[in-house]
Amino acid sequence: MDSRNESTAAQKQHTTLWSKADTAKQVWAVHGYKNTLYCIHDGTPIKGNNASQLEKEIGSEQLPANEHYFGLINFGNTCYCNSVLQALYFCRPFRERVLQFKQHQKNNKKETLLTCLADLFYSIATQKKKVGTMAPKKFITRLRKEYELFDNFMQQDAHEFLNYLLNRVSELLQADKQGNKPKNGSNEGQSKSEPTWVEDLFQGTFTNETRCLNCETVSSKDEDFLDLSVDVEQNTSITHCLRGFSSTETLCAEQKYYCEVCCSKQEAQKRMRVKKLPQILALHLKRFKYMEQMNRFTKLSYRVVFPLELRLFNTSDDACNPDRMYDLVAVVIHIGSSLNRGHYISIVKSDGFWLLFDDDIVDKIDSSAIEDFYGLPSDLQKNSETGYILFYQSRE
């Protein structure tokens, strides 16, 4: 790598520089937070700071008594998993439920993805050291065994992993209640007889409202979600994205709506609004768009501002607690130019300060640095560090 790139990366604290290594013929990135060299193909850090340096940055006397900050080792393109696990660990209600499960399952010898997750969280939470590195090998091995999509060393989609993990944990909890053995690796929808604590924390409901323009009759259909996927546009905000999610669509021509009152197809207006707000709101920014002419997904590096505090304005008239306030607690960030080539990191809020988790590397960052992950004002530069999954926690 050109030494000029390395010196520039050392000088610019919040910059990602890109170049090609002629000898290896791979694409590398120097991540400006840690001056760390990465392979963009597999996301593996080549060199970086030791997580123990975090004690110097925060000060050992200021480390929270009830917190532990442990980086997770990358087992070959597992940054998608590590980043999501760190985000979930610092969603305190989720962590507490997982640790409670661990306490109640002391005599259970059966290994599942949930028991492996609980073992990992418990290992972090009970360490004598405040900072360090953890190897999530048992969890990764179980994940690859249960779901063939992750049974390789290729880069995966962090959002797809999050969706699978939440649904799988819910399925295992439900099976535990019923005393039945679940199908191995099944990723069924939310066809549960009663909700688990996964639904208690993450599940919201949006209502699909359709108004017939002939008779003015409004029909609605509710649908549950564990995360909300929203389209992104250039130079916008999360609030704007959510308004777009709930924008009114006119159904006409071949898309006319069959009105049961009129007993015929009529023009109608359709919109989606949030009816039940979850305790933890996971927002997925749809940054990858399939380009038919290129036969692959390309990244939308648009600048999308996500605030530290959020209130939803696209709620239905009958929504419970529509004025609920949320605080940003974690962000999964994608670094790179495409879905299958890049790197994932996460930033989390803990006891009033922000931390950056980059596999086994942990750094303290200033809250102002969050702006570096909004995206690019111009999409001409494809390589970028952009917020991909946002975790907002209710104040109530």
PEPECOR-V574192 format. One record per helix or strand of 2 or more residues. SS is the DSSP state (hx for helix, st for strand). FROM is the first residue (numbers start at 0). TO is the last residue. If there is no record, write none. Layout:
[[SS FROM TO] [SS FROM TO]]
//
This chain:
[[hx 2 10] [st 15 20] [st 25 30] [st 35 38] [st 44 46] [hx 52 57] [hx 59 61] [st 68 71] [hx 78 88] [hx 91 103] [hx 112 124] [st 130 133] [hx 136 145] [hx 147 149] [hx 157 177] [hx 196 201] [st 203 211] [st 217 224] [st 227 230] [st 235 236] [hx 237 244] [st 248 250] [hx 252 254] [st 256 258] [st 263 265] [st 267 275] [st 279 285] [st 287 290] [st 295 298] [st 303 304] [st 308 310] [st 324 335] [st 341 349] [st 352 357] [st 360 364] [hx 366 372] [st 383 393]]
//
